[in-house]
Amino acid sequence: MVSVRELRGGLMSNKYCQELVELRNKPAHELKEVGDQWRTPDNIFWGINTLFGPFVLDLFTDGDNAKCAAYYTAEDNALAHDWSERLAELKGAAFGNPPYSRASQHEGQYITGMRYIMKHASAMRDKGGRYVFLIKAATSEVWWPEDADHIAFIRGRIGFELPAWFIPKDEKQVPTGAFFAGAIAVFDKTWKGPAISYIGRDELEACGEAFLAQVRLQAEKLVREMAA
C-alpha cells in the first residue's frame, strides 16, 4: 500500500506499488478494485489493542491509514524487515491487517502473499515479540496459521472500511464495507493462555469504543487545561 509520502517522493520501485499509485490516481473507482486497501475500523483496532496490545508497529499500511506511529508501507516491504528488532526498540506489540492479493516479488523478495506473511510472522515469533493479525477465518486456506500461539475466532462478520481515496464510479459502487468472518491470530512464544478462544464482534467493538471514549475525555480535559 502506497502512502502520500511515496507518491510525492517518487519512490515506487516495484510493480505492486506502481499499480497502487495508478489505482489511487484514477478519477473514479469500482468496489472490485479496492483489493488489499480495505481499512480496519478504529473501534475494531482499539478493541484488539485492548485485548492483545499495546500496539506500537503497524505492519501493513499505506502510510495515511497507519494505526501506529511506526509502520511499514508496501514500498518499505514489511517482509524484508526484522520485526523483532523493531519491537525491541519500540517496547510493544505489532498489528497487521494483511493484504490477501496473489503473492508477488520484487528483486527476489516477497512483497505480498499470505503464505509468506504468515511464514515471516512465525520466524519473527521465534526471535521474540508479539505479532497480532486480523485475518479471515479461512481455516481451509494453505496460509492458515496452524502454528499461531493463539487464535481468537470472532463471532459475527467483521466490516472493513473503504480507503479515503475511493471515488465511486457510478451509483452501483455504493460506498459500503467489506464483511467476512474474522479471527485474530497471535504469534507470541511467551503466550500462556489457551490456544483457541472466541469473542463477539459486539464485545470487540465495545472494548474499542470504551478506549476511544477515554482518549476523547483526556483530549477534552487537556484542551480545557490549555485554555485556562
URZIRA-V98398 format. One record per residue. N is the residue number from 1. RES is the residue in three letters. SS is DSSP state (a for helix, b for strand, c for the rest). OMEGA is omega in whole degrees, 0 to 359 (NA if undefined). Layout:
<<N RES SS OMEGA> <N RES SS OMEGA>>
This chain:
<<1 MET c 191> <2 VAL c 183> <3 SER c 175> <4 VAL a 179> <5 ARG a 182> <6 GLU a 179> <7 LEU a 182> <8 ARG a 185> <9 GLY a 179> <10 GLY c 186> <11 LEU c 185> <12 MET c 185> <13 SER c 179> <14 ASN c 185> <15 LYS a 181> <16 TYR a 180> <17 CYS a 180> <18 GLN a 179> <19 GLU a 178> <20 LEU a 177> <21 VAL a 179> <22 GLU a 179> <23 LEU a 181> <24 ARG a 184> <25 ASN a 178> <26 LYS c 181> <27 PRO c 179> <28 ALA c 186> <29 HIS b 172> <30 GLU c 182> <31 LEU a 183> <32 LYS a 181> <33 GLU a 186> <34 VAL c 174> <35 GLY a 183> <36 ASP a 192> <37 GLN a 176> <38 TRP c 185> <39 ARG b 175> <40 THR c 177> <41 PRO c 183> <42 ASP a 183> <43 ASN a 176> <44 ILE a 180> <45 PHE a 183> <46 TRP a 174> <47 GLY a 178> <48 ILE a 177> <49 ASN a 179> <50 THR a 184> <51 LEU a 189> <52 PHE a 182> <53 GLY c 11> <54 PRO c 180> <55 PHE b 180> <56 VAL b 182> <57 LEU b 177> <58 ASP b 189> <59 LEU b 185> <60 PHE b 182> <61 THR b 170> <62 ASP c 182> <63 GLY c 180> <64 ASP c 183> <65 ASN c 182> <66 ALA c 179> <67 LYS c 181> <68 CYS c 179> <69 ALA c 177> <70 ALA b 184> <71 TYR b 173> <72 TYR b 172> <73 THR b 178> <74 ALA c 178> <75 GLU c 175> <76 ASP c 184> <77 ASN c 181> <78 ALA a 184> <79 LEU a 178> <80 ALA a 185> <81 HIS c 176> <82 ASP c 182> <83 TRP a 183> <84 SER a 178> <85 GLU a 180> <86 ARG a 179> <87 LEU a 177> <88 ALA a 178> <89 GLU a 187> <90 LEU a 178> <91 LYS c 178> <92 GLY c 182> <93 ALA b 179> <94 ALA b 178> <95 PHE b 176> <96 GLY b 166> <97 ASN c 194> <98 PRO c 176> <99 PRO c 181> <100 TYR c 182> <101 SER c 181> <102 ARG c 181> <103 ALA c 178> <104 SER b 182> <105 GLN b 171> <106 HIS b 181> <107 GLU c 175> <108 GLY c 181> <109 GLN b 179> <110 TYR b 177> <111 ILE b 179> <112 THR b 182> <113 GLY c 185> <114 MET a 179> <115 ARG a 183> <116 TYR a 176> <117 ILE a 180> <118 MET a 178> <119 LYS a 179> <120 HIS a 178> <121 ALA a 179> <122 SER a 179> <123 ALA a 179> <124 MET a 177> <125 ARG a 180> <126 ASP a 178> <127 LYS a 180> <128 GLY c 180> <129 GLY c 178> <130 ARG c 182> <131 TYR b 188> <132 VAL b 183> <133 PHE b 171> <134 LEU b 188> <135 ILE b 173> <136 LYS b 177> <137 ALA c 184> <138 ALA c 188> <139 THR c 181> <140 SER c 181> <141 GLU c 182> <142 VAL c 181> <143 TRP c 186> <144 TRP c 187> <145 PRO c 179> <146 GLU c 184> <147 ASP c 176> <148 ALA c 181> <149 ASP c 179> <150 HIS b 173> <151 ILE b 175> <152 ALA b 178> <153 PHE b 183> <154 ILE b 177> <155 ARG b 185> <156 GLY c 183> <157 ARG c 182> <158 ILE b 177> <159 GLY b 177> <160 PHE b 187> <161 GLU b 177> <162 LEU c 177> <163 PRO c 183> <164 ALA c 183> <165 TRP c 185> <166 PHE c 176> <167 ILE c 183> <168 PRO b 180> <169 LYS c 179> <170 ASP c 184> <171 GLU c 178> <172 LYS c 181> <173 GLN c 183> <174 VAL c 181> <175 PRO c 179> <176 THR c 181> <177 GLY c 174> <178 ALA b 184> <179 PHE b 173> <180 PHE b 178> <181 ALA c 185> <182 GLY b 176> <183 ALA b 178> <184 ILE b 180> <185 ALA b 181> <186 VAL b 173> <187 PHE b 182> <188 ASP c 184> <189 LYS c 177> <190 THR c 182> <191 TRP c 182> <192 LYS c 183> <193 GLY c 180> <194 PRO c 179> <195 ALA c 184> <196 ILE b 174> <197 SER b 179> <198 TYR b 177> <199 ILE b 178> <200 GLY b 177> <201 ARG a 180> <202 ASP a 179> <203 GLU a 180> <204 LEU a 179> <205 GLU a 180> <206 ALA a 177> <207 CYS a 179> <208 GLY a 180> <209 GLU a 179> <210 ALA a 179> <211 PHE a 181> <212 LEU a 178> <213 ALA a 178> <214 GLN a 179> <215 VAL a 180> <216 ARG a 180> <217 LEU a 180> <218 GLN a 179> <219 ALA a 178> <220 GLU a 179> <221 LYS a 180> <222 LEU a 179> <223 VAL a 180> <224 ARG a 180> <225 GLU a 180> <226 MET a 181> <227 ALA a 183> <228 ALA c NA>>
